[in-house]
Amino acid sequence: MSKPVFISAEEAVRVVRSGDHVHLSSIASVPHILIEALERAAFQRFHR
């Protein structure tokens, strides 16, 4: 088995493009750090 690779939330959201759907379940733990990174990325992309 390969060793897991960890990346930051900011790195993870770089692959999300306009029109993509990101599902966040209300049943499971919500990854708040990921949601915040998505918000920052959206703000930076659309408020230049």
C-alpha positions as CSV (number, residue, x, y, z in Angstrom):
1,M,0.0,0.0,0.0
2,S,1.3,3.5,-0.8
3,K,1.9,6.1,1.7
4,P,-0.9,8.7,2.0
5,V,-0.3,12.2,0.7
6,F,-1.7,15.1,2.6
7,I,-2.4,18.5,1.1
8,S,-3.8,21.8,2.4
9,A,-7.4,22.8,1.9
10,E,-6.2,25.6,-0.4
11,E,-4.4,23.1,-2.6
12,A,-7.4,20.8,-2.7
13,V,-9.8,23.5,-3.8
14,R,-7.6,24.6,-6.7
15,V,-9.0,21.8,-8.8
16,V,-12.6,23.0,-8.3
17,R,-13.8,24.9,-11.3
18,S,-16.8,27.1,-12.1
19,G,-19.8,24.9,-12.6
20,D,-18.5,22.0,-10.5
21,H,-20.7,20.5,-7.8
22,V,-19.3,19.9,-4.4
23,H,-21.4,17.8,-2.1
24,L,-21.2,18.5,1.6
25,S,-23.3,16.1,3.7
26,S,-25.3,17.4,6.6
27,I,-25.2,13.9,8.1
28,A,-21.4,13.5,8.4
29,S,-18.9,15.8,9.9
30,V,-18.7,19.0,7.9
31,P,-15.1,19.9,7.0
32,H,-15.2,23.5,8.0
33,I,-11.6,24.2,6.9
34,L,-12.5,23.0,3.4
35,I,-15.7,25.1,3.2
36,E,-13.7,28.2,4.3
37,A,-11.0,27.5,1.6
38,L,-13.8,27.2,-1.0
39,E,-15.2,30.5,0.1
40,R,-11.8,32.2,-0.1
41,A,-11.1,30.7,-3.5
42,A,-14.5,31.8,-4.9
43,F,-14.1,35.3,-3.5
44,Q,-10.6,35.6,-5.1
45,R,-11.8,34.2,-8.5
46,F,-15.0,36.3,-8.8
47,H,-14.0,39.6,-7.0
48,R,-10.9,40.6,-8.8
